[in-house]
């Protein structure tokens, strides 16, 4: 049983041979183009969604979408300060798409690009989720029943394997 547990642990990239937390050494990797897209949803109570639709997503604090994009962009650039084993990366591009998915649900999509030795999945996820948290913060005066999530990686390209789909946000 212990051997099987060690085998599973050894697949985790942020653990060293002794099972202790460690940053992945990417110094031997070749820098390649990397891109990742993540999403996070924000679901509002029906009356709040209707009010936000009428207002064009403006709140007493200002433009919700515009502020969420600024916050998400700042978060992407600071991901390495928030998540202990993320490498600081030169970010070559960030795009956000924020639009109504249906009558009550706002969809936030974040795509991040770099040329580096490691991917930008965590940056894309951080951007999408911080943008969603910003929407919550700007709209919480209307209701605390706003629900965030799910947050998920839609896709990534570059590195060892490609996963899912990459789509430039609208």
C-alpha positions in Angstrom: 0.0 0.0 0.0 2.8 2.4 0.9 4.6 1.7 -2.4 1.4 2.5 -4.3 1.0 5.8 -2.5 4.6 6.7 -3.2 4.0 5.9 -6.9 1.0 8.2 -7.0 2.9 10.9 -5.2 5.8 10.6 -7.6 3.5 11.7 -10.5 3.0 15.1 -8.8 5.4 17.5 -10.3 5.7 19.8 -7.3 7.1 17.2 -5.0 10.7 16.2 -4.8 12.0 12.6 -4.6 11.4 12.7 -0.8 7.8 13.9 -1.2 8.6 17.5 -0.1 7.2 20.5 -1.9 9.5 21.8 -4.6 9.4 24.1 -7.6 9.8 22.3 -10.9 13.2 22.8 -12.5 12.5 24.0 -16.1 16.1 25.1 -16.9 16.7 22.1 -19.2 13.5 22.8 -21.3 13.4 24.6 -24.6 11.3 27.8 -24.7 8.3 27.4 -26.9 5.1 29.2 -27.6 2.5 28.5 -24.9 -1.2 29.5 -24.7 -3.9 28.5 -22.2 -7.6 29.4 -22.0 -9.6 29.2 -18.8 -13.2 30.1 -17.8 -15.1 31.0 -14.7 -18.8 31.6 -14.5 -20.8 33.9 -12.3 -24.5 33.0 -11.7 -26.8 35.7 -10.4 -30.3 35.5 -8.8 -32.9 36.2 -11.6 -33.8 39.7 -10.3 -30.1 40.7 -10.0 -29.3 39.4 -13.5 -32.3 41.3 -14.9 -31.1 44.5 -13.2 -27.5 44.1 -14.4 -28.7 43.4 -18.0 -30.9 46.6 -17.9 -27.9 48.6 -16.6 -25.5 47.3 -19.2 -23.4 45.7 -16.4 -22.9 48.9 -14.6 -22.9 49.1 -10.8 -22.6 51.8 -8.2 -18.9 51.1 -8.3 -18.6 51.5 -12.0 -18.3 49.4 -15.1 -18.4 45.7 -14.0 -16.8 44.2 -17.1 -14.1 46.8 -17.5 -13.1 46.6 -13.8 -13.1 42.7 -14.0 -10.8 42.8 -17.0 -8.3 45.1 -15.3 -8.3 43.0 -12.1 -8.0 39.8 -14.1 -5.0 41.2 -16.1 -3.3 42.3 -12.9 -3.8 38.8 -11.4 -2.4 37.1 -14.5 0.8 39.1 -14.2 1.1 38.3 -10.5 0.2 34.6 -10.5 3.7 33.7 -9.3 3.2 35.8 -6.2 -0.1 34.1 -5.4 0.7 30.4 -6.1 3.9 29.3 -4.4 5.4 27.1 -7.2 4.5 29.1 -10.2 7.4 30.5 -12.2 7.4 34.2 -12.9 6.7 34.4 -16.7 6.9 37.0 -19.4 3.3 37.4 -20.5 3.1 38.1 -24.2 -0.7 38.5 -24.4 -3.9 38.4 -22.3 -7.4 38.5 -23.7 -10.7 38.4 -21.8 -14.2 37.7 -23.1 -17.0 38.5 -20.7 -20.6 37.9 -21.9 -23.9 36.5 -20.8 -24.0 32.8 -21.3 -27.8 32.7 -20.6 -30.3 34.8 -18.7 -28.6 34.5 -15.3 -25.0 33.4 -16.0 -22.0 35.5 -17.0 -19.1 33.7 -18.6 -15.6 35.0 -18.1 -13.0 33.6 -20.5 -9.2 34.4 -20.1 -6.6 33.4 -22.7 -2.9 33.9 -21.9 0.1 33.6 -24.1 3.9 33.4 -23.5 7.1 32.0 -25.0 8.8 30.2 -22.2 9.8 26.8 -20.8 6.6 26.3 -18.8 2.9 26.8 -19.5 0.4 29.5 -18.6 -2.5 27.4 -17.3 -2.3 28.8 -13.8 -2.2 32.3 -15.2 -5.3 31.8 -17.3 -7.1 30.2 -14.4 -6.0 33.0 -12.0 -7.1 35.7 -14.5 -10.6 34.1 -15.0 -11.2 33.5 -11.3 -10.0 36.9 -10.1 -12.1 38.6 -12.7 -15.1 36.6 -11.4 -14.3 37.6 -7.8 -14.2 41.2 -9.0 -17.7 40.8 -10.5 -18.9 39.4 -7.2 -17.3 42.3 -5.3 -18.9 44.9 -7.6 -22.3 43.3 -7.5 -22.6 42.0 -3.9 -24.6 45.1 -2.8 -27.4 43.7 -5.0 -27.2 40.1 -3.5 -24.9 37.8 -1.6 -26.5 34.8 -3.4 -24.2 35.2 -6.4 -22.4 32.0 -7.1 -19.0 31.6 -8.7 -17.9 28.6 -10.7 -17.2 26.3 -12.1 -13.8 27.5 -13.0 -11.9 25.3 -15.4 -9.1 25.0 -17.9 -10.7 24.9 -21.4 -7.4 24.1 -23.1 -3.7 24.6 -23.5 -1.1 24.4 -26.3 2.6 24.0 -26.1 4.8 21.9 -23.9 4.5 18.1 -23.6 0.9 17.8 -24.6 -2.0 19.8 -25.9 -5.3 19.7 -24.0 -8.8 20.8 -24.9 -9.6 23.8 -27.1 -8.1 27.3 -27.2 -10.4 30.0 -28.3 -9.6 33.7 -28.5 -12.3 35.5 -26.4 -14.6 37.7 -28.3 
